[in-house]
């Protein structure tokens, strides 16, 4: 995945954040939990189905939620280039 790939994140079918892969790397958004042994690699920001990560200040400022990727869609928009849409749900350990 190129660092210019546009990423879109949806929760409850509502867009909650978007930007380039590079922007998310720089913000440190990809803080993986045990599904990735807690060691994300900068060049490996591509999330897979079932991957979990922590969203801070979501759904409200001061809150933290662990979310899981439940669906992905990838494609190419000729105006904006490659994109990946991630659909998330709250992760609750059993």
C-alpha positions in Angstrom: 0.0 0.0 0.0 1.3 3.4 -0.9 1.5 6.1 1.8 -0.8 8.1 -0.4 -3.6 5.5 -0.3 -6.7 7.1 1.2 -8.1 5.4 4.2 -11.7 5.7 5.3 -13.0 4.4 8.7 -16.7 3.7 9.3 -18.4 2.9 12.6 -22.1 2.1 12.7 -22.0 2.9 8.9 -20.9 6.5 9.6 -17.6 7.9 8.4 -15.6 8.7 11.6 -12.2 9.5 10.1 -10.3 9.6 6.8 -7.0 10.6 5.4 -3.9 9.2 3.7 -2.0 6.2 5.1 0.9 8.6 5.7 -1.2 10.9 7.9 -2.4 8.0 10.0 1.2 6.7 10.5 2.3 10.2 11.6 -0.6 10.5 14.0 0.2 7.1 15.5 -3.3 5.9 14.9 -2.3 2.3 14.4 -1.7 1.1 17.9 -2.4 -2.6 17.4 -3.5 -4.8 20.3 -2.6 -8.5 20.8 -3.8 -9.4 17.3 -0.5 -8.0 16.0 1.7 -8.7 19.0 1.6 -5.0 19.9 4.3 -4.2 17.3 3.0 -2.4 14.3 5.4 -1.7 11.5 5.3 1.6 9.8 5.3 0.0 6.3 2.5 -2.4 7.4 -0.5 -0.2 8.1 -2.8 -2.4 6.1 -5.3 -3.7 8.5 -6.9 -7.1 7.9 -10.3 -8.5 8.9 -10.4 -9.2 12.6 -7.5 -6.8 13.4 -8.1 -4.7 16.5 -6.8 -1.3 17.5 -7.6 1.5 20.0 -9.5 4.6 19.1 -8.9 7.4 21.6 -11.4 10.2 22.1 -14.1 8.1 20.6 -17.1 8.2 20.7 -16.5 11.3 22.8 -13.5 13.2 24.0 -11.8 11.4 26.9 -13.2 8.0 25.9 -11.2 5.1 24.5 -12.7 2.2 22.5 -11.1 -1.0 21.1 -12.5 -1.6 17.7 -12.2 -4.5 15.2 -12.2 -4.5 11.4 -15.3 -6.4 10.3 -15.4 -5.5 6.6 -13.0 -4.0 4.1 -13.5 -2.6 0.6 -10.6 -1.5 -1.6 -10.6 0.2 -5.0 -9.3 3.0 -7.2 -10.8 6.4 -7.8 -9.1 7.8 -10.8 -9.2 11.3 -9.3 -7.9 10.5 -5.9 -6.0 7.2 -6.4 -6.2 4.0 -4.3 -8.5 3.8 -1.3 -9.4 1.3 1.4 -12.7 1.5 3.4 -12.6 -0.1 6.8 -15.9 -0.9 8.6 -15.4 -1.2 12.4 -17.3 -2.5 15.4 -16.6 -2.3 19.1 -14.4 -5.2 20.3 -15.4 -6.9 23.5 -13.3 -9.7 24.7 -15.1 -12.8 25.9 
